[in-house]
Amino acid sequence: MKIRLGYACVTETLNITTSTNYTYTNYIKEKDLDKLNNIIKSNLEGLKEILNYNLKNNIHFYRLSSKLIPLATKEDVKFNYIDKYKNEYKKISDIINKNKMRVDFHPDQFCVLNSIKKEVVSNSIEILKYHYDILDSLKIKDKVLILHIGSNVFGKEKSLSRFIKNYSLLPKNIKDSIVIENDDKVFNIKDCLYLNNKLDIPIVLDYHHYICNNNKEDLYKNIDKIFSTWKTINPKIHFSSPKSKLKKEMRSHNDYIDSEIFIDFIERIKHLNYDIDIMIEAKKKDEAMFRLIREIKYKTNYKFIDDTTFIV
């Protein structure tokens, strides 16, 4: 089993962001397209720098920030965020594709495909199209957009049915990019497996969310099924540790990863012999990832191929 570790959006090492925002409220007041253009160029330049940092540190996969292009999905702020920045996208694409990096998106909480409100569903579809278009501009072959199942209005059964119905409204190219993730409050791994059975959607296992939200189902009796939902690329896992054992803080992410729990998890799944990518979702981002790596090297005999990749 080969395991690659990655992180999401922000590096603690560099003082760089790809998420500088131009709020809708300020845009409506100012209507300053030059300001918007400068922010977008700054975000894209920041992404290029972070990818170069990842390259030099053998970080092979990374989550892109959904805030890369501010206001892109606002109906009354129409601008060409694809063709206008094709040179910037090409530079970023070259780094990703020439070095075989894996990148994806995880649209935020405003993307609720199974909402009971038509306007929210419509906006969610626009959000998905925006993310897809960015990946397409970056010439990403295996496009991945990770979604939570979403709203639980009127109960789980009806909410799952709404997801299935609204998923059918999506263009095929976006359907093919959707991956679902178990959440920390409502929809567990059994619900994700149900949707996979209905729609053949891959599943990202979020280990922390499983700990917070399960019906006492045995993760390790289901994990082979979860991994097998991935057809063309390696299964992906999200891994974080709770802020504390207090109930009110259990769902919050810790700054770092509990290495004992992480290693125990790896030991329990290594017999499956899948090559997997594990995204570290700790608050300290790449610092947490590299601290975990140091602890893994101290506590195990796993063979490291490079800075972030090891064989079990």
N, C-alpha and C positions, 0 to 999 in steps of 0.2 A: 504494500500500500504506500503510494506516494502522496504526501500532504503538502500543500502550499498554503502559506498564511498571507493574508492581506488585511487592509484597513479601509476605512470609509472617509472620503471627502477632504478631510483636513489633516495636515501633518503638524504635529507639535514641534517638529524640528525646525521647520521653515516659517518665517513670518510672512506667509503668503495665503491669500484667500482666492477661491474661485466663486464666491457667493456674495460679492458686493451687490447690494440691492438698490433699486430705485422704486420706492413704494408707489402704489397706484395713486394714493392721495396726493403725493408730491408731484407726480407726473400730471395729474389733472390740473393742478395749480399752475405748473410751469410750462407744460407741453414742450419740454426741452429735449429734442431728439439728439442733439449733439452730446448732451450729458448722458443719455441712454447709450449712445454709440460708444462713448469713452468707457463706460462701466462694462459693457459687453466685451470690448477689446481687452480691458484689464483682467476680467475674469478668464478669458481664453488664454491670455499670456500667463496668468497664474497657473492654469491647468497645465500648460506646456512645461513650466518650471517644476511643478510637482511630479509630472510624469518622468522628467529627466532625473529628479531626485530618486524616484522609485527605481528607475533603470540602473542607476549607479549603486543602488543598495539591493539589487536582485529581488525587488518586490514585483511579483508577476501579475498580481491582480488587485483591483482597486475599484471602489464605487465612486462614480461621478456625482457631483452635486446637482440636484434638480434646479438649483437657483442660478445655474450657469448663465441663462439668458433671462433677465428680468422682464416681466410683463408679456412674455411670449404668448400666453394663453388668454390674455384679456381681449374680449371681443371688440372693444372700442379703441384698442391700441394696436392697430394693424401696421406691421412693418416686416420687411423681408430679413429674417434672421438666419436664412440659409445661404442664399447666393451672395449676399453682401460680405459674408465672412468666410467665403470658400478658401481663401488663402490661409487664414488662420486654422481652419479645420484640417486642411491638408498637412500643415506642419504637425498638428497633434496626431492626425491619423498615421503619419509616417512613423512617429515614435511608437505608437501602439502596435501597429501591424508588422513593422519590420522586426520588432522585438517580441512578437507573439504574446503580448500582454492580454489579459482578460479584464474587461471593464463592463460595468452594467449600471443600471439606474434602479432606484427604489423611490418611486413617486411618493409624495408626502401625504399627510392625513386628509388633504382636500380631495384626493382621488378616491372616491367611494363609488365603485361601479354598481353596487347593489342598493344604492340609496332609493328611498321611496319618492324622492323629489326628482321630477323630470329634468329640471335645470341643473341639478347636481350631477345626474348621470350624463347629461350632455356635456357639461364642463369636464367631467372625468374623462370622457372620450377625447376631448380636445387636449387634455393633459397628457394622455397616453400617446396621442399623435405627435405632440411636441417632443416627447422623449424619444419616440421612435425616429423622428426626423433627424434629431441630433446624432443618434447612433448610425443612421444611414449616411449622414454627411461625413462621419468619421470612418465610413466603410467597414463597420463592424459586421462580420459575417454572422456570428451567432449572437443575435440581439436578445437581451434579457431585461425585462421590466418586471420587477418584483412587487407584488401586490398583497396586501392583507385582504381577506374576504370582505371585511367592511362592516356595514351597519347590521345591528341585530333587532331593528324595529319589527314588531309583530312576531318576534320569536325566531329561533334558529332555523327551523324547517322552511318557513316562508322566506327568510333571508337568503338561504342557500338557493332556493328556487329563483329568487330575483337575480342572484349572481348568474345563474345558468341562462336565464332569459336575456339579461343585458349583455352578457358575454357574446351571445349570438348576434348582437347588433354591430359588433366590431368588424372592421375589415380583416380579411384573412391574414395579412402580413402582421397586424398587431396581435391577433389571436395567437399566432405562432411565436410571439415574443413574450407572452404572459407567463409568469411563474408565480405561484401562490406560496404564502408563508403562514404558518400557524402564529396566532397572536397570544398576548399575555392575559387576556380577559375573557374572550368568548369562543372563538373558533380554534379548536385544537387539532392535533395531527389526524385524528379520525375524520374530522370534517374535511380536511385537505385531501385525504385519501378518497373520501366520497366524491369530491369534485374531480379528482383525477380519474376516477372510474367513469364519471359521466362525460368528461370533457378532454381527457388525456392531457392534462396540464401538469408540467413538472412541479415538484414541491421543494422549497427550501426549508430545511429543518432549522428552526431557531431553538437552540438548546435551553436558553434562559426562559423563553416563553413557555416551553414545555414544562419546566419546573414550576412556573407560576400558574399554569393553566392546563390541567389534565384531569381526566376522569379515572385516574389510577390505571390507565392503560400502560402496558409495559413498552417503553420506548424501544428497547432492544429486540422485541419481537416484531416491531413494525419498521425498523430502520432499513432493512433490506428492501422492503416494499417502497419506501420513500426514495432510496437511492435509484431504484430501478425505474422511477418515473422520468429520469433523465435519459434521453436517447442519443443526442449528438455531442454533448459536452459533459465534462465531469460534474458530478453532483456538487452542490454548494451548501455549506452550513454557515449559519450565523452563531457566533459564540460570545457570550458575555457573562459576567458574574454579577450577582445582586449587590446593591450598595451596602446593604446589611441584612441581617436575618429578621429584623423588625418587619412586621407585616406591612406597615405603611411605606417602607422603603424597599421591599422585596422586588418590586417591578422595575425600580430604577437601576441604571447601569453603574457599576463600580468604575473607579478610575483605571483599575488594572484587572487582570484575570487571575483567578485562583488556579494555580498550576496543578495542584493535586487533583482537583476535580477534572481539569482538562485532560491530564494524563490518564486518569481512570476512564474517561470517556473514550479516548483513543484505544486503550487496551481492550475495551468491551466491543469495539467495532472492527478491530484490525483483521479479524478472521474473515471478514467479508471481502477483503482484498480489492476494494474500489480505490482508484485514485480520486482524491477529493480536494476541494478548495475550501478553506475555512476563513471566513471574514471575522476579524476581531472587532467587536462593537463596544470596546471599552472607551471611556471618556478621554483617556490619554492617547488614543489613536495609535500612531506608529510607535510611540514610546512604550505603550502597553504591550504591543506586539513583540518588540525587541526584548523587553524585560521577560516576557513569557518564554521566548526562545532561549535566553540565557539560563532560565530555570530548567527548561526541558533538557538542555545540554548537561546540566549538573545532575539532574535526577534520573536520567535514562541513558540507555545506550543507543538511542535512535541515531541513524546515520544521516548527517546533514550533507546535502548535495551542494547547497549554496547558503546564502545568508538566511533565507526564509523557507527553504524547501527541505523536507527530510523524508526518509524512508523508514517504515516500521516493519 
